[in-house]
Amino acid sequence: MNGQAIVDILMIVVSAATPLLIAAVGEIVAERAGVLNLGLEGMMIIGASTGFAIAYATNSTLVGVLGAALCGATLSAVFAFLVIGLAANQVAAGLAITIVGRGLANLIGSGFVGLKRARAWELRIPGLSDLPVVGKLLFGQDFFVYGAILLTAGVAYWLTRTRAGLTLRAVGENHTSAHALGLPVRAIRLGAILFGGACSGVAGSYLSLAYTPFWSPDMTAGRGWIALALVVFSSWRPWRALAGALLFGGVAVLALAFQGLGVPIPAQALNAAPYLVTILVLVLLSARDARGAVAPQSLGVAFIPDR
């Protein structure tokens, strides 16, 4: 296998990892605030559907991405109303949002099945993008990839180096104490949920605007659930989420490579490989957490103020 072939494989790994990373980083912010959002899959699929529909209608990828972020945030606002306004069970509310999101996405995208449009633009730096082997890998990715890296760096810095980030983490660790200190727990959680929903919408739009690019029903194929597992895998740290996204993306690409090489393994088993790895990772992490939990202490606990 020559150097260019390795670069091509790495390009595919990065592409497969990008939507997982964007969605996982948004969910890290929400869970750091103490909210478990199982609606990522629904928010990603609605982002994929509306992002493609808006981009196709306006002939603008940027407008499509912004529309997907808005739709993801809107769906997350419904989730926020349930878990913050009504103190509903977060697990049940998240599952309901996933079901609703998938239904709405298929309804919105029904008129766009089979249509195609130009792939999202890629970075081109004269001289650097044409470097042998590494030029395309480092300087020829689409803007989603660089945006995902900047998002990871920004969230990592914000959570650990800013007063607002530390405040959000305090809410996630003990919302009762944070409320007693006068912190606006509900407002902080609302902002975190909306941010996570917008990120999920953008992650979904990547699938329909850059990864394929076209719309097909249920094209997220469980990536929202993998992103949720990635949050736990990363111990709620953005940079670890980047490494985990590359790992899960590599597993998915490896399964495709085996199919292309004609390895005598059923295609169904190869397609299930990323999800089997997800289950294995969760089992290993559960064993680790039994010795010392690392999740935010108020994660999944409804906040009901006493005054």
Summary of the structure (lengths in Angstrom):
residues: 307
radius of gyration: 19.6
end to end distance: 66.2
largest distance: 66.5
contacts: 1093
relative contact order: 0.20
helix: 73%
strand: 1%
